[in-house]
């Protein structure tokens, strides 16, 4: 509730501060994403290809590409899921 009330106050009082807050949160999220990509490449190697997980990326690949992507991860998936 405190966050909602504070944002509502900022919307009413000072849009410059609200814009700054949104920009800061956006920057924080971008840095977190970059950090996750960095961790992934350290773990999997620099030549590792990130799997398509965003809806528009999944829609772009054909069934053959999807199956190949799943097959690359088959061992890991079998550890987590049943057939």
C-alpha positions as semicolon CSV with decimal commas, in nm:
position;residue;x (nm);y (nm);z (nm)
1;X;0,000;0,000;0,000
2;X;0,283;0,241;0,080
3;X;0,424;0,206;-0,272
4;X;0,086;0,269;-0,433
5;X;0,019;0,572;-0,213
6;X;0,365;0,716;-0,281
7;X;0,325;0,673;-0,658
8;X;-0,017;0,836;-0,647
9;X;0,129;1,131;-0,455
10;X;0,411;1,165;-0,707
11;X;0,163;1,157;-0,995
12;X;-0,032;1,442;-0,838
13;X;0,259;1,652;-0,716
14;X;0,563;1,621;-0,940
15;X;0,579;1,436;-1,268
16;X;0,956;1,502;-1,300
17;X;1,024;1,296;-0,987
18;X;0,793;1,021;-1,113
19;X;0,971;1,013;-1,450
20;X;1,304;0,989;-1,270
21;X;1,172;0,704;-1,057
22;X;1,046;0,513;-1,361
23;X;1,379;0,565;-1,540
24;X;1,568;0,438;-1,236
25;X;1,353;0,127;-1,206
26;X;1,391;0,061;-1,578
27;X;1,768;0,097;-1,552
28;X;1,773;-0,141;-1,255
29;X;1,576;-0,404;-1,450
30;X;1,809;-0,373;-1,750
31;X;2,115;-0,419;-1,530
32;X;1,956;-0,724;-1,367
33;X;1,886;-0,874;-1,709
34;X;2,242;-0,809;-1,825
35;X;2,368;-0,974;-1,507
36;X;2,161;-1,284;-1,574
37;X;2,290;-1,306;-1,931
38;X;2,645;-1,269;-1,799
39;X;2,591;-1,551;-1,549
40;X;2,442;-1,770;-1,820
41;X;2,734;-1,717;-2,057
42;X;2,983;-1,783;-1,777
43;X;2,809;-2,111;-1,693
44;X;2,742;-2,230;-2,048
45;X;3,036;-2,072;-2,232
46;X;3,055;-1,764;-2,452
47;X;2,930;-1,948;-2,760
48;X;2,607;-2,053;-2,587
49;X;2,292;-1,946;-2,765
50;X;2,007;-1,820;-2,549
51;X;1,691;-2,017;-2,616
52;X;1,394;-1,829;-2,764
53;X;1,159;-1,777;-2,471
54;X;0,977;-1,455;-2,546
55;X;0,640;-1,513;-2,717
56;X;0,737;-1,328;-3,035
57;X;1,063;-1,525;-3,058
58;X;0,879;-1,855;-3,015
59;X;0,632;-1,751;-3,285
60;X;0,920;-1,685;-3,526
61;X;1,070;-2,035;-3,511
62;X;0,932;-2,327;-3,707
63;X;0,851;-2,667;-3,561
64;X;1,184;-2,815;-3,670
65;X;1,375;-2,536;-3,493
66;X;1,162;-2,582;-3,182
67;X;1,228;-2,956;-3,173
68;X;1,604;-2,900;-3,217
69;X;1,601;-2,652;-2,931
70;X;1,421;-2,903;-2,707
71;X;1,659;-3,182;-2,808
72;X;1,961;-2,971;-2,707
73;X;1,814;-2,943;-2,357
74;X;1,676;-3,297;-2,340
75;X;1,907;-3,421;-2,063
76;X;1,831;-3,125;-1,841
77;X;1,458;-3,143;-1,911
78;X;1,447;-3,514;-1,826
79;X;1,597;-3,437;-1,485
80;X;1,309;-3,199;-1,412
81;X;1,012;-3,350;-1,597
82;X;0,869;-3,694;-1,671
83;X;0,823;-3,817;-2,029
